[in-house]
Amino acid sequence: MSNTLDYSVGRLFSLEGKTALVTGGSSGIGLMIAKGLLQNGAKVVIASRKQDKCDLALAELSPFGDCMAIVADVTSGESRQQLLEQVAARLGTLNLLVNNAGANWGAPLHEYPDEGFAKVVDTNLNAVFSLTRDAVPLLEMAATESDPARIINIGSMDGLHVPIVQRVPTFAYTASKAALHHLTRCLAVELGPRHITVNAVAPGFFESRMTDYVLGEFRADIEDDCPLGRVGEPEEMVGIVAYLASRAGAYTTGTVIPVDGGTNIAKGKRAWMDEEQG
């Protein structure tokens, strides 16, 4: 245990020299997080399913620090193995795993397909478990009692409440994110003795490819349902990840932290569809 009296922000929140893997890091929240980690001194590997998106993201991220982009499908066991092998070759050890890759599917109950439900759960839950399990040896190599390795799962406010503002039910998404939050707690208990913390962040609406449509169609409703009256800014996502990944967050584990302007505690004002639509 450190006896230092240096409580400066520069020490508490430094990420200098840390290594990180961010899945789904080529766009949206993953790209925000990767950029924030790089700007604060971490070495970052991002993973995404498509080469063109990896290339575009790498061009955007490289000016900020040491970054690598790897094409990987986290729902494939073979692809996950290859990803971790490349991470080990590039980074040696892993201080931080950010499980951000995700999928969504919206449809009314009577039209909701089995394959859609399975795809979302496989991406948002099953793949997170499998990649985390397989990454533990790399994380343990970087972990110490005073400076644990970190796992940050990107959940959702939709795993904390039943979302209605986008008008179309997203049964698999909200269920998978609720399950991910509880998986986070289970993994925190399992991995704590191995000096690995596990936490989840539950974002609200941020500007991203996944939210383009609902923000375009229902932004006024979304802002009205949020106690703070707006969507999130990238720095607000980076800030919470920086806390969890830094010295400041070393004694925090098993938490689910909403970053949603209070939306998950608001009562919600609308049914699935407007009344005139039935």
C-alpha positions in Angstrom: 0.0 0.0 0.0 1.3 3.4 -0.9 2.0 6.0 1.8 2.3 8.8 -0.6 0.5 12.1 0.2 0.4 13.1 -3.5 -3.3 13.5 -4.2 -2.7 15.5 -7.4 -5.0 14.9 -10.3 -2.0 14.3 -12.5 -1.0 11.3 -10.3 -4.5 10.0 -9.5 -5.7 9.9 -13.1 -2.5 9.2 -15.0 -2.7 6.5 -17.7 0.9 6.9 -18.8 2.4 3.6 -20.0 -0.8 1.6 -19.6 -1.9 -0.8 -22.3 -5.4 -1.2 -23.4 -7.6 -3.2 -25.8 -10.9 -1.6 -26.9 -13.4 -3.8 -28.8 -15.7 -2.1 -31.1 -13.2 0.7 -31.1 -13.6 2.0 -34.7 -16.7 4.2 -34.1 -19.0 5.6 -31.5 -18.3 5.2 -27.8 -15.4 2.8 -28.5 -13.7 5.4 -30.6 -14.3 8.1 -28.0 -12.7 5.9 -25.3 -9.7 4.9 -27.5 -9.0 8.5 -28.3 -9.2 9.5 -24.6 -6.9 6.7 -23.5 -4.3 7.7 -26.2 -4.4 11.3 -25.2 -3.7 10.4 -21.6 -0.6 8.3 -22.4 -1.9 4.7 -22.9 -0.9 2.4 -25.7 -4.2 1.2 -27.4 -5.3 -1.6 -29.6 -8.7 -1.3 -31.1 -10.6 -4.2 -32.6 -13.5 -4.0 -35.2 -15.0 -6.4 -37.7 -14.3 -4.5 -40.9 -10.9 -3.5 -42.4 -12.1 -0.3 -43.8 -13.5 0.9 -40.5 -10.2 -0.1 -38.8 -8.3 1.9 -41.3 -10.4 5.0 -40.9 -10.3 4.8 -37.2 -6.5 4.3 -37.1 -6.0 7.3 -39.3 -8.0 9.4 -36.8 -6.4 7.9 -33.7 -2.7 7.7 -34.7 -1.9 11.4 -34.2 -2.8 11.0 -30.5 -0.4 8.2 -29.6 0.7 4.6 -30.1 -2.3 2.8 -31.6 -3.0 -0.4 -33.6 -6.2 -1.6 -35.2 -7.0 -5.3 -35.6 -9.8 -6.8 -37.6 -11.6 -9.2 -35.3 -15.0 -10.7 -34.7 -15.4 -11.1 -31.0 -18.3 -13.6 -31.5 -15.8 -16.1 -33.2 -13.5 -18.1 -30.9 -10.8 -18.4 -33.6 -10.9 -14.6 -34.2 -10.7 -13.9 -30.5 -7.7 -16.1 -30.1 -5.9 -14.4 -33.0 -6.8 -11.0 -31.5 -5.3 -11.8 -28.2 -2.2 -13.3 -29.8 -1.7 -10.0 -31.7 -2.3 -8.0 -28.6 0.3 -10.0 -26.7 2.8 -9.6 -29.5 2.2 -5.8 -29.7 1.7 -4.9 -26.0 3.2 -7.8 -24.1 0.8 -7.5 -21.2 -2.7 -5.9 -20.8 -3.6 -3.3 -18.2 -7.1 -2.6 -19.5 -9.7 -4.5 -21.4 -12.7 -2.4 -22.6 -15.6 -4.7 -23.8 -17.4 -2.3 -26.0 -18.4 -4.2 -29.1 -22.2 -4.4 -29.3 -25.3 -5.0 -31.4 -28.9 -4.1 -31.3 -32.2 -5.2 -32.9 -35.5 -3.5 -32.7 -38.9 -5.0 -33.6 -42.4 -5.4 -32.2 -42.8 -8.6 -30.1 -44.8 -10.5 -32.7 -42.2 -9.8 -35.3 -39.1 -10.3 -33.2 -37.0 -13.0 -34.8 -35.1 -15.7 -33.0 -32.0 -15.0 -35.0 -32.1 -11.3 -34.1 -32.3 -12.1 -30.4 -29.5 -14.7 -30.6 -27.2 -12.3 -32.5 -27.6 -9.5 -30.0 -27.1 -11.7 -26.9 -24.1 -13.5 -28.6 -22.4 -10.1 -29.2 -23.4 -8.2 -26.1 -23.1 -11.0 -23.5 -21.6 -14.3 -24.7 -18.6 -12.7 -26.5 -17.8 -10.4 -23.5 -17.6 -13.5 -21.2 -15.5 -15.5 -23.6 -13.0 -12.7 -24.4 -12.7 -11.8 -20.8 -12.1 -15.4 -19.8 -9.4 -15.7 -22.4 -7.7 -12.4 -21.7 -7.2 -13.1 -18.0 -3.6 -14.4 -18.4 -2.6 -11.2 -20.2 -4.3 -9.1 -17.5 -2.7 -11.0 -14.7 0.7 -10.4 -16.1 0.1 -6.6 -15.7 -1.8 -6.8 -12.3 -0.5 -5.9 -8.9 -2.2 -5.5 -5.5 -1.8 -1.7 -5.5 -2.4 -1.3 -9.3 -4.9 -4.0 -10.5 -5.5 -4.7 -14.1 -8.9 -3.4 -15.2 -11.9 -4.7 -17.1 -14.5 -2.2 -18.1 -17.7 -3.5 -19.7 -19.9 -1.1 -21.7 -23.4 -1.8 -20.6 -26.3 0.6 -21.1 -28.9 2.6 -19.2 -31.3 0.3 -21.1 -30.1 -2.5 -18.9 -31.3 -0.4 -15.9 -34.7 0.6 -17.1 -37.2 -0.3 -19.8 -36.5 2.0 -22.8 -39.5 3.5 -24.5 -38.4 6.7 -26.1 -37.2 5.2 -29.4 -40.7 3.8 -29.9 -39.6 0.3 -31.0 -39.0 -2.5 -28.4 -35.4 -3.7 -28.2 -36.0 -6.9 -26.1 -32.6 -8.6 -26.7 -30.6 -5.4 -26.2 -32.0 -4.4 -22.9 -32.0 -8.0 -21.6 -28.4 -8.5 -22.7 -27.2 -5.3 -21.1 -29.0 -6.1 -17.8 -27.3 -9.5 -17.9 -23.9 -7.9 -18.7 -24.3 -5.7 -15.6 -24.8 -8.8 -13.4 -22.0 -10.7 -15.2 -19.8 -7.7 -14.3 -20.5 -8.3 -10.6 -19.9 -12.0 -10.8 -16.6 -11.5 -12.6 -15.6 -8.9 -10.0 -16.0 -11.4 -7.2 -14.1 -14.1 -9.2 -11.2 -11.9 -10.4 -10.7 -9.6 -7.4 -8.3 -12.1 -5.6 -6.3 -12.1 -8.8 -5.9 -8.3 -8.7 -8.3 -7.6 -11.6 -11.1 -5.1 -11.1 -14.3 -5.5 -13.2 -16.8 -2.6 -13.6 -19.4 -1.6 -16.0 -20.4 1.8 -17.5 -24.1 2.2 -18.5 -24.2 5.0 -21.1 -27.2 7.0 -22.1 -27.5 8.6 -25.5 -24.3 9.7 -27.1 -23.8 10.6 -30.7 -22.8 7.4 -32.6 -23.7 5.3 -35.5 -26.0 3.1 -33.4 -27.9 6.2 -32.2 -28.0 8.1 -35.5 -31.6 7.1 -36.3 -33.2 7.6 -32.9 -31.5 10.9 -32.3 -32.5 12.0 -35.8 -36.2 11.0 -35.2 -36.7 11.5 -31.5 -34.0 13.9 -30.2 -36.5 16.3 -28.6 -38.2 13.4 -26.8 -34.9 11.9 -25.7 -33.7 15.3 -24.2 -37.1 15.7 -22.6 -36.9 12.4 -20.9 -33.4 13.2 -19.5 -33.3 15.2 -16.2 -30.3 17.1 -17.6 -32.1 17.8 -20.8 -29.4 16.7 -23.3 -27.4 13.8 -24.7 -23.9 13.0 -23.5 -20.6 14.6 -24.7 -17.5 12.4 -25.5 -15.5 13.8 -22.7 -18.1 12.6 -20.2 -17.5 9.0 -21.4 -13.8 9.4 -21.4 -13.8 10.8 -17.9 -15.5 7.8 -16.3 -13.3 5.4 -18.1 -10.2 7.3 -17.1 -11.3 7.1 -13.5 -11.9 3.4 -13.6 -8.6 2.8 -15.4 -6.4 5.0 -13.2 -5.1 5.0 -9.7 -8.2 6.8 -8.6 -10.3 3.8 -9.5 -8.1 1.1 -8.1 -10.4 0.2 -5.2 -13.6 0.3 -7.2 -14.9 -3.0 -8.5 -18.3 -4.7 -9.2 -20.0 -1.4 -9.9 -22.4 -0.3 -12.7 -22.0 3.4 -13.2 -24.7 5.2 -15.2 -23.5 8.0 -17.5 -26.9 9.1 -18.8 -27.9 12.4 -17.3 -30.2 10.6 -15.0 -32.4 9.1 -17.7 -32.5 5.7 -16.1 -34.2 7.1 -13.0 -36.7 9.3 -14.9 -40.2 7.9 -15.0 -40.5 8.0 -18.8 -43.3 9.7 -20.5 -44.3 7.8 -23.6 -45.7 4.4 -24.6 -44.1 2.2 -27.3 -46.0 4.0 -30.0 -47.8 7.4 -30.2 -51.5 7.0 -29.4 -52.5 8.0 -32.9 -50.4 5.2 -34.3 -52.1 2.6 -32.2 
